[in-house]
């Protein structure tokens, strides 16, 4: 419903797609044949085996330090993700346009595109320093220093509220770099997790990933928005009201910048990497092999059809997912209350994949996707109703409890449909991925799925303003079609009044397009699961 609580398909929650570390970018064998048992690159698979003469893999307690380190690294990774999710709500409270919001939404793209530079991170490194530390340490140092520097600039970029609005371009560039660095750190940490833990305990890596990144996102988003809100702090945390919250974005950036620097220094000095049995010859040639492999996968007819369909499947949800939360803030719902709605959803988000996986584990996982889609589309109209209803029930003290209950229940239903579709796609991608190149293959399919959610959200935000109709009330012969016209209307003593909100127009259009896709292309999408395994296997040469 908003960048804070509903952008689950744009990057942060797609952890099952983070298999870029499974790519082998070396040239000792053709890419199609370079992966060893369990889909791990040859060198990393060997590194997970017990050394000769050892007692075997250590128990969980023996590697508790490494598990805790992974958890901390994933928490740090979630901080910039959470902060990026909070900025749109701050911009909305400062009356930023939806065109500005659309431009800022590009910030969420790097995690969906990290496949493009993952082979470089996997292959280029300083052997004396460590394969993963060669990227992790400089990336986190840059993030920390950048955060500390931005703590001195971010208040100016957000605007002073006295005639100077937010500098959306500078904010977008800043947080895009944050997300790019966080995505690069994610590649390095995911790869390091495979060799930091023994084969017996490597399964804990995904747990650290899920728990750590979720905790970091919570700290950078929900906790920050609550502590940044003066009304929330005055109501729940203070005895004497103050004009500002307990923390500001500047304070938050400085604190976490310092944490990044301290943590990175400790990792660089105290944590040693396991020596991986990796080839050293022609690694750059291996990078080229990996990109050629990706292109060859996309060219396969079945994969190409899947890509085209999944890139358009989520158009019908774009208005509900990308714009609803911002509209609620525009209607007066406090952004910190909206963010806090994510808290009771955490148990549901943990349980849902476990339940849904029972229905997607068979040979036709896309049936679940197809069945859930119309319910999620209809919830888009229900979200539009919540926005329309907000000013009707708003009173001097805010919103009644029953309104928040309805919003929470709506969000819970939305999560059920979202996870049904998400788990179904992940199950299908795992089912069709060629096992000999499973890591590369599945990451490519997940990347395309991510982009299928990113681009419609950006377009939906961009179209809200053009679809909105406003009239100049109180001044004759004036219009409000453009920013300049709106300023002339105000100077003439009038005010711009919205007669048709583009969000409602967009919501209806998206639902119509969504049902059109469901009726016309949905059956074709389901038929992909009836294709034989040969349709999904790369032609390879020995």
Buried (B, 14 or more C-beta within 10 A) or exposed (E): BBBBBBBBBBBBBBBBBBBBBBBBBBBBBEBBBBBBEBBBBBBBBBBBEEEEEEEEBBEEEEBEEBBEBBBBBBBBBBBBBBBBBBBBBBBBBEEBBBBBBBBBBBBBBBBBBBBEBBBBBBBBBEEEBBBBBBBBBBBBBBBBEBBBBBBEBBEEBBBEEEEEBBBBEBBBBBBBBBBBBBBBBBBBBBBBBBBBBBBBBBEBBBEBBBBBBBBBBBBBBBBBBBBBBBEBBBEEEEEEEEEEBBBBBBBBBBBBBBBBBEBBBEBBEEBEBBEBEBBEEEBEEBBBBBEEBBEBBBEBEBBEBBBBBBBBBBBBBBBBBBBBBBBBBBBEBBBBBBBBBBEEBEEEBEEBBEEBBEBBEEEBBBBBBBBBBBBBBBBBBBBBEBBBBBEEEBEEEBBEEEBBEBBBEBBBBBBBBBBBBBBBBBBBBBBBBBEBBBBBBBBBBBBBBBBBBBBBBBBBBBBBBEBBBBBBEEBEEBBBBEEEBBEBBBEBEBBBEEEEBBBBBBBBBBBEBBBEBBEEBBEEBBEBBEBEEEBBBBEBEE
